[in-house]
């Protein structure tokens, strides 16, 4: 299920890389289905090492001065290819209309007329559907088209998906923090048409303008769906997870109490925060999380006032930062620079930088204006430095698509979105370039802008606003199974110190909203929870295997496994839901050595531990997980010898 041209790329035929990539665009009423071969070649660069090959090629239309540039990366050991297309007007006048730009426009061969299965997960919708896996079977003559809602890249629809046909297929990912669209159609027997790009493009470029397309990543696979997704996870760890100081980021175990205490009379003040820091330090927490409670006007009406409330925080946030660091923790602070509410500093003092709609009290800050972007970079960067912020949390609680399109003229449709997205990437890149140890938390009403480009720069530490309140543990379990096929770093929040809740939201890190101001809060139980979370962190760097379906029914079990093949060890986490009547679940763990011996530690809901020793062959035949009471969990860790 792969084109001959792309197979050449993956097998190392660098000379034909750019000419073989399946893209299309319409320019001056002519349709091009690849990089135009008749245009003048103006640039070609190649670099290659054992694993990574990079190719850049530019061609120019001599009549109009339009230059099309392909930047391609091939990762040989993962047999995948990544590319971005750029369009630049090097002429002296406006270029003809450029439209219907598809950086991906491929025909994949299917070996028969049997259906192609499209595996997806839902995007975030702050409900039980968030990141829930689902499948669609495409027969000859059928089509599946999907795009996010409102211009946020994973709002209800997710920009990662997998195609399967007769035991092989392709994993695709789209990097565009805006309104993308993908279409799969089976118009011809034995083939699958795959198209992806921005939902709508129709514009002319002014002299000197240069724009880019969404990033496309394709990884072909064969030999099993779970193996393919784990190969993709390894690719993400190796080449896409943002580095901090040259290393994988130290994902936080954090305490955030905004949803619990934002209206508390003393908590959102300097003195209240200093007192709270001391309590958080007793829980084994490594990151102190100050959410939307520090700026003038409060959330949401104060969004656009990027300065501390003078009465509540007369010395700014530095005293809090100092206390956090003195207690051995990192300081995380919430911002939302992409939005401005009427009456705020940004809204009043820089009205030309805010995209507005009639009768709307919120506007979109326009990162597409270089002067505006530079101002926001300096303002936010200055606060990060002044306040000693270690983790910069950026939220975005507005669908921008209508704002973008409202200002596009008929011959510039799509340009506001393109410039905004490109400026947004520059904003994050500059913050990280100047501060190589800075970690960025990517949030947008939860997990509504998770895409390949944001995941190359940031971590979704609040993957859904289902974390804003208690009672969503079973949803969080489903979210972990769904997201972990594609996203390797993601966090959710627990509101309870109970083991079931903590384990339901635990990943490579975690967020809590414990009621630490209660006189009888059990700090010792909180410390047990964070100690367990910290001990299990290494397993999340490994392969992920769902051991049950990703059901959110209260009558079901849910279980998954994380395995480190390099260490021959891992963990299994199982949940018996509150209405589940069966006390035992038989699972089939993956990737263990049948000739090895494994030491197992079973930790129940009270975190009482029992030890067992089994051979790999015994475990592979089936492992019985027993939980005597409903709404309880079981953690099994194992180590081979």
C-alpha positions as CSV (number, residue, x, y, z in Angstrom):
1,X,0.0,0.0,0.0
2,X,2.6,2.5,-1.1
3,X,3.5,4.4,-4.2
4,X,6.6,3.5,-6.2
5,X,7.9,7.0,-6.0
6,X,7.8,7.1,-2.2
7,X,9.3,3.7,-2.0
8,X,12.3,5.1,-3.9
9,X,12.6,7.9,-1.3
10,X,12.6,5.4,1.6
11,X,15.1,3.2,-0.1
12,X,17.5,6.1,-0.5
13,X,17.1,7.3,-4.1
14,X,17.8,11.0,-3.2
15,X,18.0,12.2,-6.8
16,X,14.3,11.5,-7.3
17,X,13.1,12.6,-3.9
18,X,11.6,15.9,-4.7
19,X,10.2,14.9,-8.1
20,X,8.5,11.9,-6.5
21,X,6.7,13.5,-3.7
22,X,2.9,13.4,-4.1
23,X,1.7,17.0,-3.9
24,X,-0.5,19.2,-6.0
25,X,-1.5,22.9,-6.4
26,X,-3.2,25.0,-9.0
27,X,-1.3,28.1,-10.2
28,X,-2.4,30.6,-12.9
29,X,-5.2,28.1,-13.8
30,X,-2.7,25.3,-14.4
31,X,-2.8,22.2,-12.2
32,X,0.6,20.7,-11.1
33,X,0.7,17.2,-9.6
34,X,4.3,17.4,-8.4
35,X,7.2,19.8,-8.2
36,X,7.1,21.3,-11.7
37,X,9.9,19.7,-13.7
38,X,9.9,22.3,-16.5
39,X,10.6,25.2,-14.1
40,X,14.1,26.5,-13.5
41,X,16.0,24.7,-10.7
42,X,17.4,27.4,-8.4
43,X,18.5,25.5,-5.4
44,X,19.3,22.0,-4.3
45,X,20.9,20.9,-1.0
46,X,21.4,17.4,0.4
47,X,22.8,16.0,3.6
48,X,22.8,12.5,4.9
49,X,24.0,10.4,7.8
50,X,23.3,6.9,8.9
51,X,19.6,7.5,9.8
52,X,18.6,11.0,8.6
53,X,18.6,12.3,5.0
54,X,17.6,15.9,4.3
55,X,16.8,17.3,0.9
56,X,15.9,20.8,-0.1
57,X,15.0,21.7,-3.7
58,X,13.6,24.9,-5.2
59,X,12.2,25.5,-8.7
60,X,11.2,28.9,-10.2
61,X,8.5,29.9,-12.7
62,X,10.5,32.2,-15.0
63,X,7.3,34.0,-16.2
64,X,6.0,35.1,-12.7
65,X,8.9,34.6,-10.3
66,X,7.0,32.1,-8.1
67,X,9.5,29.8,-6.3
68,X,8.3,26.4,-4.9
69,X,10.6,24.8,-2.3
70,X,10.4,21.3,-0.9
71,X,12.1,20.5,2.4
72,X,12.2,16.8,2.9
73,X,13.5,14.6,5.7
74,X,13.8,10.8,5.4
75,X,14.4,8.7,8.5
76,X,15.9,5.5,7.2
77,X,15.7,3.4,10.3
78,X,12.0,4.2,10.6
79,X,11.2,4.0,6.9
80,X,9.3,7.3,7.0
81,X,9.3,10.6,5.2
82,X,8.5,14.2,6.4
83,X,8.1,17.3,4.2
84,X,6.9,20.9,4.0
85,X,6.3,22.9,0.9
86,X,7.1,26.7,0.6
87,X,5.8,29.2,-2.0
88,X,7.5,32.5,-2.5
89,X,6.9,35.4,-4.9
90,X,10.3,36.6,-6.1
91,X,8.7,38.7,-8.8
92,X,8.0,42.5,-8.8
93,X,4.2,42.3,-9.0
94,X,1.5,40.3,-7.4
95,X,1.6,36.6,-8.5
96,X,-1.4,34.9,-10.2
97,X,-3.8,33.0,-8.1
98,X,-2.4,30.1,-6.1
99,X,-5.1,27.7,-4.9
100,X,-6.1,24.2,-3.9
101,X,-2.7,23.6,-2.3
102,X,-2.3,20.0,-1.2
103,X,1.1,19.1,0.2
104,X,-0.2,15.5,0.2
105,X,-2.0,14.2,-2.9
106,X,-1.2,10.6,-3.3
107,X,-2.6,7.4,-4.8
108,X,-1.8,4.5,-2.6
109,X,-1.9,1.1,-4.1
110,X,-4.3,-1.4,-2.4
111,X,-3.7,-5.0,-3.3
112,X,-7.4,-5.9,-3.7
113,X,-10.8,-4.4,-3.6
114,X,-11.2,-5.4,0.0
115,X,-12.0,-2.5,2.4
116,X,-9.4,-0.2,3.7
117,X,-9.7,0.3,7.4
118,X,-9.1,3.8,8.7
119,X,-8.1,3.9,12.4
120,X,-8.6,7.2,14.2
121,X,-9.1,8.7,17.6
122,X,-11.5,11.5,18.2
123,X,-10.1,14.9,18.9
124,X,-10.8,16.7,22.2
125,X,-14.4,17.7,22.9
126,X,-14.2,17.7,26.8
127,X,-16.5,14.7,27.0
128,X,-16.4,10.9,27.0
129,X,-15.5,10.9,23.2
130,X,-12.2,12.8,23.8
131,X,-9.4,10.7,22.1
132,X,-11.7,7.6,21.9
133,X,-10.4,5.2,19.2
134,X,-12.7,4.3,16.3
135,X,-12.5,2.7,12.9
136,X,-14.1,3.3,9.5
137,X,-14.1,0.8,6.7
138,X,-13.8,2.2,3.2
139,X,-15.1,0.2,0.3
140,X,-14.8,0.9,-3.4
141,X,-16.6,4.1,-4.3
142,X,-16.6,5.4,-0.7
143,X,-14.9,8.5,0.8
144,X,-14.0,9.8,4.3
145,X,-13.3,13.5,4.8
146,X,-12.5,15.1,8.1
147,X,-11.2,18.4,9.5
148,X,-11.2,20.0,13.0
149,X,-13.7,22.5,14.3
150,X,-13.1,26.2,14.3
151,X,-9.4,26.3,13.4
152,X,-7.9,24.6,16.4
153,X,-6.0,21.5,15.1
154,X,-7.4,18.7,17.3
155,X,-10.7,20.2,18.2
156,X,-13.1,17.2,17.9
157,X,-10.9,15.6,15.1
158,X,-7.3,14.4,15.5
159,X,-4.6,15.0,12.9
160,X,-3.0,11.6,13.3
161,X,-4.5,8.5,11.7
162,X,-3.6,5.0,10.4
163,X,-4.6,3.2,7.2
164,X,-4.7,-0.6,7.1
165,X,-5.2,-3.0,4.2
166,X,-4.4,-6.7,4.3
167,X,-1.9,-6.5,7.1
168,X,0.0,-3.4,6.0
169,X,-0.6,0.3,5.7
170,X,0.5,3.9,6.5
171,X,0.5,6.1,9.6
172,X,-0.1,9.7,8.7
173,X,0.4,12.9,10.7
174,X,-0.4,16.5,9.8
175,X,1.5,19.4,11.3
176,X,-0.7,22.5,11.1
177,X,-2.0,24.5,14.0
178,X,-5.0,25.7,12.1
179,X,-7.8,24.4,9.8
180,X,-6.4,21.4,8.0
181,X,-8.4,18.8,6.0
182,X,-7.8,15.2,5.0
183,X,-9.7,13.2,2.4
184,X,-9.5,9.4,1.7
185,X,-11.4,8.2,-1.3
186,X,-11.6,4.9,-3.2
187,X,-12.6,6.1,-6.6
188,X,-10.6,3.4,-8.5
189,X,-10.6,-0.3,-7.7
190,X,-7.4,-1.4,-6.0
191,X,-6.3,2.1,-4.9
192,X,-6.8,4.7,-2.2
193,X,-6.5,8.5,-2.9
194,X,-5.1,10.4,0.1
195,X,-5.2,14.1,0.2
196,X,-4.3,16.5,3.0
197,X,-3.6,20.2,3.4
198,X,-5.3,23.4,4.5
199,X,-9.1,23.3,4.2
200,X,-9.2,26.3,1.8
201,X,-6.6,28.2,-0.1
202,X,-7.1,30.8,-2.9
203,X,-4.8,33.7,-2.9
204,X,-2.2,35.7,-4.7
205,X,1.2,36.4,-3.2
206,X,2.6,39.9,-3.0
207,X,6.2,40.5,-4.1
208,X,8.5,39.1,-1.5
209,X,5.9,37.1,0.4
210,X,6.7,33.5,1.4
211,X,4.3,31.0,2.9
212,X,4.4,27.4,3.9
213,X,2.0,24.4,3.9
214,X,1.1,22.0,6.7
215,X,3.9,19.5,7.5
216,X,3.2,15.9,6.3
217,X,4.7,12.8,7.9
218,X,4.0,9.4,6.5
219,X,5.3,6.1,7.9
220,X,4.5,2.8,6.0
221,X,4.1,-0.3,8.0
222,X,3.5,-4.0,7.8
223,X,3.4,-6.8,10.3
224,X,0.7,-5.7,12.8
225,X,-1.1,-2.6,13.9
226,X,0.3,-2.5,17.5
227,X,3.8,-3.0,16.2
228,X,3.3,-0.1,13.8
229,X,2.1,2.3,16.5
230,X,5.0,1.4,18.7
231,X,7.4,2.0,15.8
232,X,5.7,5.4,15.5
233,X,6.1,6.1,19.2
234,X,9.9,5.3,18.9
235,X,10.0,7.7,15.9
236,X,8.4,10.5,18.1
237,X,10.9,9.9,20.9
238,X,13.9,9.8,18.5
239,X,13.1,12.8,16.3
240,X,10.1,14.9,17.3
241,X,9.8,15.3,21.0
242,X,11.2,18.7,21.9
243,X,14.6,18.6,23.6
244,X,15.4,20.7,26.6
245,X,19.0,21.4,27.1
246,X,19.6,18.8,24.4
247,X,17.8,16.1,26.4
248,X,14.3,14.7,26.6
249,X,12.2,17.0,28.8
250,X,11.7,16.2,32.5
251,X,8.0,16.0,32.4
252,X,6.4,17.4,35.6
253,X,4.6,15.9,38.5
254,X,2.7,19.1,39.3
255,X,0.1,20.6,41.7
256,X,-2.4,23.0,40.2
257,X,-5.3,24.2,42.4
258,X,-6.9,26.9,40.2
259,X,-10.2,25.0,39.7
260,X,-10.4,24.3,43.4
261,X,-9.3,27.6,45.0
262,X,-9.4,30.4,42.4
263,X,-12.3,32.0,44.3
264,X,-10.8,31.4,47.7
265,X,-10.3,34.8,49.5
266,X,-6.6,34.4,50.2
267,X,-5.3,31.8,47.8
268,X,-4.9,34.0,44.7
269,X,-2.6,36.4,46.6
270,X,1.1,36.6,47.4
271,X,0.7,35.5,51.0
272,X,-1.7,32.7,50.1
273,X,0.5,31.4,47.4
274,X,3.6,31.4,49.7
275,X,1.6,29.4,52.2
276,X,0.4,27.0,49.6
277,X,4.0,26.4,48.3
278,X,4.9,25.0,51.7
279,X,2.0,22.6,51.6
280,X,2.7,21.4,48.0
281,X,6.3,20.7,48.9
282,X,5.1,18.1,51.4
283,X,3.5,16.0,48.6
284,X,6.6,14.9,46.6
285,X,5.6,17.4,43.9
286,X,8.4,18.7,41.5
287,X,6.4,21.5,39.8
288,X,4.3,24.2,41.3
289,X,1.6,25.2,38.9
290,X,0.1,28.8,39.0
291,X,-2.8,28.9,36.6
292,X,-5.0,31.8,35.5
293,X,-5.1,33.6,38.9
294,X,-2.3,36.2,38.8
295,X,-3.1,38.9,36.2
296,X,-5.2,42.1,36.4
297,X,-8.8,41.4,35.7
298,X,-8.7,37.7,36.4
299,X,-9.8,34.9,34.0
300,X,-11.4,35.3,31.5
301,X,-12.0,39.1,31.4
302,X,-8.4,40.0,32.1
303,X,-6.9,38.0,29.3
304,X,-4.8,40.6,27.5
305,X,-3.5,42.1,30.7
306,X,-0.1,40.5,30.9
307,X,1.0,42.0,34.2
308,X,0.3,40.8,37.8
309,X,-2.5,42.2,39.9
310,X,-0.9,45.1,41.8
311,X,-2.8,44.7,45.0
312,X,-2.6,40.9,45.3
313,X,0.9,40.6,43.9
314,X,2.6,43.9,44.8
315,X,6.1,42.4,44.1
316,X,5.1,40.5,41.0
317,X,5.5,36.7,41.0
318,X,9.2,36.6,41.9
319,X,8.7,36.0,45.6
320,X,6.5,33.0,44.8
321,X,9.1,31.8,42.3
322,X,11.9,32.1,44.9
323,X,9.9,30.1,47.4
324,X,9.1,27.4,44.8
325,X,12.8,27.1,43.9
326,X,13.9,27.1,47.6
327,X,11.6,24.1,48.1
328,X,13.3,22.2,45.2
329,X,10.4,22.6,42.7
330,X,10.0,24.2,39.3
331,X,7.6,27.1,38.6
332,X,4.9,26.8,35.9
333,X,2.7,29.8,35.0
334,X,-0.4,30.1,32.8
335,X,-0.7,32.6,29.9
336,X,-3.0,33.1,27.0
337,X,-1.4,35.5,24.5
338,X,-3.5,34.4,21.5
339,X,-6.6,36.0,22.9
340,X,-7.5,39.5,24.2
341,X,-10.7,40.5,26.0
342,X,-12.2,43.9,25.5
343,X,-10.9,46.5,27.9
344,X,-7.5,44.9,28.5
345,X,-4.1,46.4,27.7
346,X,-3.7,44.6,24.4
347,X,-7.2,45.4,23.3
348,X,-7.0,49.1,24.1
349,X,-3.4,50.0,23.4
350,X,-2.9,47.8,20.3
351,X,-6.3,47.6,18.6
352,X,-4.7,46.9,15.2
353,X,-3.2,43.7,16.5
354,X,-6.5,42.1,17.5
355,X,-8.8,40.4,15.0
356,X,-12.3,41.2,16.1
357,X,-15.9,40.2,15.2
358,X,-19.0,42.4,15.7
359,X,-20.5,42.2,19.1
360,X,-17.8,39.9,20.4
361,X,-16.0,40.7,23.6
362,X,-13.0,38.5,22.7
363,X,-10.5,38.9,19.8
364,X,-7.6,36.9,18.4
365,X,-4.2,38.4,18.9
366,X,-2.7,38.5,15.4
367,X,0.7,36.7,15.4
368,X,0.8,37.2,11.7
369,X,1.8,40.9,12.2
370,X,5.6,40.9,12.7
371,X,5.5,44.0,15.0
372,X,2.8,42.4,17.1
373,X,4.6,39.1,17.3
374,X,7.8,40.8,18.3
375,X,6.0,42.8,21.0
376,X,4.4,39.7,22.5
377,X,7.6,37.7,22.3
378,X,9.4,40.5,24.3
379,X,6.5,40.8,26.8
380,X,6.1,37.1,27.5
381,X,9.8,36.4,27.4
382,X,10.5,39.3,29.8
383,X,8.0,37.9,32.3
384,X,9.4,34.4,32.0
385,X,12.9,35.8,32.9
386,X,11.7,38.3,35.5
387,X,9.6,35.8,37.4
388,X,11.9,32.8,37.1
389,X,9.4,30.7,35.2
390,X,10.7,27.2,34.3
391,X,7.6,25.9,32.4
392,X,5.6,28.3,30.2
393,X,1.9,27.2,30.0
394,X,0.1,28.6,27.0
395,X,-3.7,28.2,26.7
396,X,-6.0,29.3,23.8
397,X,-9.7,29.3,24.6
398,X,-11.2,30.6,21.3
399,X,-11.9,29.1,17.9
400,X,-9.9,31.4,15.5
401,X,-11.1,30.3,12.1
402,X,-14.0,32.8,11.8
403,X,-11.7,35.6,12.9
404,X,-9.1,34.7,10.3
405,X,-11.5,34.4,7.4
406,X,-13.4,37.5,8.3
407,X,-10.5,39.7,7.2
408,X,-9.5,37.8,4.1
409,X,-10.3,39.5,0.8
410,X,-11.5,37.4,-2.2
411,X,-8.0,37.1,-3.6
412,X,-6.3,36.4,-0.3
413,X,-8.4,33.5,1.2
414,X,-6.4,31.6,3.7
415,X,-3.6,34.1,4.0
416,X,-4.5,35.4,7.5
417,X,-4.5,31.9,8.8
418,X,-1.2,31.0,7.2
419,X,0.5,34.1,8.5
420,X,-0.9,33.6,12.0
421,X,0.2,30.0,12.2
422,X,3.7,30.8,10.8
423,X,4.0,33.7,13.3
424,X,2.8,31.5,16.1
425,X,5.6,29.0,15.4
426,X,8.1,31.8,15.3
427,X,6.8,33.1,18.7
428,X,7.4,29.7,20.4
429,X,10.7,29.1,18.5
430,X,12.1,32.4,19.7
431,X,11.1,31.8,23.3
432,X,12.8,28.4,23.2
433,X,15.9,29.6,21.3
434,X,16.7,32.3,23.8
435,X,15.8,30.0,26.7
436,X,17.0,26.5,25.8
437,X,15.9,25.0,29.1
438,X,12.4,26.3,28.8
439,X,9.5,23.8,28.7
440,X,6.3,24.8,27.0
441,X,2.9,23.4,28.0
442,X,0.5,23.3,25.0
443,X,-3.1,23.8,26.0
444,X,-6.2,25.0,24.1
445,X,-9.3,24.5,26.1
446,X,-7.6,21.3,27.0
447,X,-6.2,19.3,24.0
448,X,-7.6,21.1,21.0
449,X,-4.4,22.0,19.2
450,X,-2.4,18.8,19.5
451,X,-0.7,18.3,16.1
452,X,2.8,17.4,14.8
453,X,4.1,20.9,14.8
454,X,3.0,21.8,18.4
455,X,4.3,18.4,19.6
456,X,7.7,19.3,18.1
457,X,7.8,22.3,20.4
458,X,5.6,21.6,23.5
459,X,4.0,19.0,25.7
460,X,0.2,18.8,26.2
461,X,0.2,18.8,30.0
462,X,-3.6,19.3,30.2
463,X,-4.8,17.0,27.4
464,X,-8.5,17.7,28.0
465,X,-10.6,20.0,30.1
466,X,-12.2,16.9,31.5
467,X,-9.4,17.4,34.0
468,X,-11.1,20.6,35.3
469,X,-13.3,18.7,37.7
470,X,-13.6,15.3,39.5
471,X,-15.5,12.3,38.4
472,X,-13.8,11.6,35.0
473,X,-11.4,8.8,35.9
474,X,-12.8,6.3,33.4
475,X,-12.6,8.9,30.6
476,X,-9.0,9.5,31.5
477,X,-8.2,5.8,31.1
478,X,-9.7,5.9,27.6
479,X,-7.7,9.0,26.8
480,X,-4.5,7.3,27.7
481,X,-5.1,4.4,25.5
482,X,-6.2,6.5,22.5
483,X,-3.5,9.2,22.7
484,X,-0.6,6.8,23.4
485,X,-0.8,5.3,19.9
486,X,0.5,8.6,18.6
487,X,1.5,11.0,21.3
488,X,4.2,9.9,23.7
489,X,4.1,12.8,26.2
490,X,0.7,13.9,27.6
491,X,-0.7,14.6,31.1
492,X,-4.0,14.6,32.8
493,X,-5.2,15.7,36.3
494,X,-6.5,13.9,39.3
495,X,-8.7,15.6,41.9
496,X,-8.5,12.9,44.5
497,X,-5.6,11.2,46.4
498,X,-7.5,7.9,46.0
499,X,-5.4,5.3,44.2
500,X,-8.0,4.6,41.5
501,X,-8.2,8.2,40.5
502,X,-4.4,8.8,40.7
503,X,-3.7,5.8,38.5
504,X,-6.4,6.7,36.0
505,X,-4.7,10.0,35.2
506,X,-1.1,8.9,35.6
507,X,1.2,8.9,32.6
508,X,4.9,9.8,32.3
509,X,4.0,12.7,34.7
510,X,0.9,13.9,36.3
511,X,-1.1,16.9,37.6
512,X,-3.1,17.0,40.8
513,X,-5.7,19.3,42.3
514,X,-5.7,18.1,45.8
515,X,-7.5,20.1,48.5
516,X,-4.4,20.8,50.5
517,X,-6.0,23.5,52.5
518,X,-8.3,21.0,54.3
519,X,-7.2,20.5,57.9
520,X,-7.4,16.7,57.6
521,X,-5.8,16.3,54.2
522,X,-3.7,13.1,54.2
523,X,-0.3,14.3,53.0
524,X,1.1,10.8,53.5
525,X,-1.3,9.3,50.9
526,X,-0.4,12.1,48.4
527,X,3.2,11.3,48.9
528,X,2.6,7.6,48.2
529,X,0.8,8.6,45.0
530,X,3.6,10.8,43.7
531,X,6.3,8.3,44.7
532,X,4.5,5.6,42.7
533,X,4.1,7.9,39.7
534,X,7.8,8.8,39.8
535,X,8.8,5.1,40.1
536,X,6.8,4.2,37.0
537,X,8.1,7.0,34.8
538,X,10.7,5.0,32.9
539,X,8.1,2.5,31.6
540,X,6.4,5.3,29.7
541,X,9.5,5.7,27.5
542,X,8.7,2.2,26.1
543,X,6.2,0.5,23.9
544,X,2.4,0.7,24.6
545,X,-0.1,-2.1,24.3
546,X,-3.8,-1.9,25.0
547,X,-4.9,-5.1,26.7
548,X,-8.6,-4.4,26.5
549,X,-10.8,-2.2,24.3
550,X,-10.8,1.5,25.1
551,X,-14.3,1.4,26.5
552,X,-15.7,4.1,28.9
553,X,-18.6,1.9,30.0
554,X,-18.8,1.6,33.8
555,X,-19.5,-2.1,33.4
556,X,-16.1,-2.9,31.8
557,X,-12.5,-3.6,32.7
558,X,-9.7,-1.5,31.1
559,X,-6.1,-2.5,31.0
560,X,-2.9,-1.6,29.2
561,X,0.8,-2.6,29.3
562,X,4.0,-0.6,28.9
563,X,7.1,-2.6,28.0
564,X,10.7,-1.6,27.8
565,X,12.3,-4.1,25.4
566,X,15.8,-2.6,26.1
567,X,15.4,-3.4,29.8
568,X,13.1,-6.5,29.5
569,X,10.7,-5.0,32.1
570,X,7.5,-3.0,32.2
571,X,4.1,-2.5,33.9
572,X,0.5,-3.4,33.5
573,X,-2.2,-1.2,34.8
574,X,-5.8,-2.6,35.2
575,X,-9.0,-1.0,36.3
576,X,-12.3,-2.7,37.3
577,X,-15.0,-0.1,36.8
578,X,-17.7,0.7,39.4
579,X,-20.5,-1.4,37.8
580,X,-18.3,-4.3,36.6
581,X,-19.5,-7.6,38.1
582,X,-16.5,-9.8,37.1
583,X,-13.6,-9.9,39.6
584,X,-11.0,-11.3,37.2
585,X,-9.6,-10.4,33.9
586,X,-7.4,-12.6,31.7
587,X,-4.9,-10.6,29.7
588,X,-2.2,-11.4,27.1
589,X,0.9,-9.3,27.8
590,X,3.2,-8.6,24.8
591,X,6.9,-8.9,24.0
592,X,8.1,-11.0,27.0
593,X,10.9,-13.5,26.5
594,X,9.3,-17.0,26.7
595,X,12.5,-18.5,28.0
596,X,13.0,-15.8,30.6
597,X,12.0,-15.6,34.3
598,X,10.1,-12.6,35.5
599,X,9.8,-11.2,39.0
600,X,6.3,-9.6,39.4
601,X,5.1,-7.1,42.0
602,X,1.4,-6.6,42.3
603,X,0.1,-3.5,44.0
604,X,-3.6,-3.3,44.8
605,X,-5.9,-0.4,45.5
606,X,-4.5,0.1,49.0
607,X,-1.0,-0.2,47.5
608,X,-0.3,-3.4,49.4
609,X,2.2,-5.4,47.5
610,X,2.6,-9.1,46.8
611,X,5.4,-10.7,44.8
612,X,5.3,-13.6,42.3
613,X,7.8,-15.3,39.9
614,X,6.7,-16.6,36.6
615,X,8.3,-17.7,33.4
616,X,7.8,-15.7,30.3
617,X,6.0,-18.6,28.7
618,X,3.5,-18.8,31.6
619,X,2.8,-15.1,31.3
620,X,2.4,-15.1,27.5
621,X,-0.2,-17.9,27.8
622,X,-2.3,-15.5,29.8
623,X,-2.1,-13.6,33.1
624,X,-5.0,-13.4,35.4
625,X,-5.6,-10.0,37.0
626,X,-7.8,-10.2,40.1
627,X,-9.6,-7.2,41.7
628,X,-12.1,-8.2,44.4
629,X,-14.0,-5.0,44.6
630,X,-15.4,-2.7,41.9
631,X,-13.9,0.7,41.2
632,X,-10.5,-0.5,42.1
633,X,-7.1,-0.8,40.3
634,X,-4.2,-3.2,40.1
635,X,-0.6,-2.2,39.2
636,X,1.7,-5.0,38.1
637,X,5.4,-4.3,37.5
638,X,7.7,-7.0,36.1
639,X,11.4,-7.5,35.6
640,X,13.1,-10.2,33.6
641,X,16.2,-12.1,34.6
